[in-house]
Amino acid sequence: MIELMIVMAVISILVAVAVPMYQKSVVRAKESVLRQNLFTLRTVIDEYTYDKAKAPQSLQDLVSAGYLRQIPVDPMTGESDWMIEMEDAVTSVNQTEPGIYDVRSKSDKSSLEGTPYAEW
């Protein structure tokens, strides 16, 4: 009986150490996907702006123009709904139709380093 209790104590200690490490690795993977999705969206917005001489009015414009197959999912919120920053009319390429300048995550959480995902 004592041997069984010792084995159970060792297993519980191992689980107590392994679970936080697993949770951190899941968060790091999501952060990596978020960085890649933001990089892709920003690159595609720039390409669209240079090709069409105007910024896209919505992210769906990027899909319909063939720059993306679909709008990527924000791994922190689980939705393909992004915070969109519109450019000023004065600084836009086509001053009559200002479009999307940047995208950010709508998550209110912070990264492992402490910066909010909405500021990436």
C-alpha positions in Angstrom: 0.0 0.0 0.0 2.8 2.4 0.8 4.5 1.6 -2.6 1.2 2.5 -4.3 1.0 5.8 -2.5 4.6 6.7 -3.4 3.9 5.9 -7.1 0.8 8.1 -7.0 2.8 10.9 -5.4 5.5 10.7 -8.1 2.9 10.7 -10.9 1.1 13.7 -9.4 4.4 15.6 -9.2 5.2 14.8 -12.8 1.7 15.9 -13.9 2.0 19.1 -11.9 5.2 19.9 -13.8 4.1 18.8 -17.2 0.7 20.6 -17.4 2.0 24.2 -17.1 4.8 23.4 -19.7 2.2 22.1 -22.1 -0.1 25.1 -21.6 2.8 27.4 -22.4 3.7 25.5 -25.5 0.1 25.8 -26.7 0.2 29.6 -26.1 3.6 29.9 -27.9 2.2 28.0 -30.9 -0.8 30.4 -31.1 1.5 33.4 -30.8 3.5 32.1 -33.7 0.4 31.6 -35.8 -0.8 35.1 -34.9 2.6 36.6 -36.0 2.5 34.7 -39.3 -1.1 35.7 -40.0 -0.5 39.4 -39.2 2.6 39.3 -41.5 0.7 37.7 -44.3 -2.3 40.1 -44.0 0.0 43.2 -43.9 2.0 42.0 -46.9 -1.1 41.3 -48.9 -2.6 44.7 -48.0 0.6 46.4 -49.3 0.6 44.3 -52.5 -3.1 45.1 -53.2 -2.5 48.8 -52.5 0.5 48.9 -54.9 -1.2 46.9 -57.6 -4.6 48.6 -57.5 -3.3 52.1 -56.6 -5.8 52.2 -53.7 -6.1 50.4 -50.4 -8.7 47.7 -49.9 -12.0 48.8 -48.3 -12.4 45.5 -46.5 -10.5 42.3 -46.0 -13.1 40.6 -48.2 -11.7 42.7 -51.1 -8.4 40.8 -50.7 -10.2 37.5 -51.1 -12.4 38.5 -54.1 -9.3 40.0 -55.8 -7.5 36.7 -55.4 -4.8 37.8 -53.0 -6.0 35.4 -50.3 -8.1 32.2 -50.5 -9.8 33.1 -47.3 -9.4 35.6 -44.4 -7.1 33.9 -41.8 -8.4 33.1 -38.4 -7.1 35.0 -35.4 -5.8 32.2 -33.2 -6.3 34.2 -30.0 -10.0 34.9 -30.6 -10.8 31.9 -32.8 -12.5 34.1 -35.4 -11.6 35.7 -38.7 -12.7 39.1 -37.3 -9.7 41.5 -37.1 -9.3 45.0 -35.8 -9.0 47.1 -38.9 -7.1 50.4 -39.0 -8.2 52.8 -41.8 -5.7 55.2 -43.3 -6.3 59.0 -43.3 -7.6 60.5 -46.4 -4.7 62.9 -46.6 -2.1 60.2 -46.5 -3.9 57.6 -48.6 -2.8 56.6 -52.1 -6.2 57.4 -53.5 -7.4 60.4 -51.5 -11.0 59.9 -52.4 -11.2 56.4 -51.0 -9.1 55.8 -47.9 -8.8 52.1 -47.1 -7.3 49.6 -44.8 -3.9 50.5 -43.5 -3.2 47.9 -40.9 -4.8 44.9 -39.1 -4.5 43.9 -35.4 -5.9 41.1 -33.2 -9.1 41.9 -31.3 -7.9 39.8 -28.3 -7.7 41.6 -25.0 -5.1 39.2 -23.6 -1.4 39.8 -23.3 1.5 37.7 -24.7 3.9 35.7 -22.6 6.3 38.6 -22.9 3.6 41.0 -21.5 2.6 43.0 -24.6 -1.1 43.0 -25.5 -1.9 41.1 -28.7 -3.9 44.1 -29.9 -0.6 46.1 -30.2 1.3 43.6 -32.4 
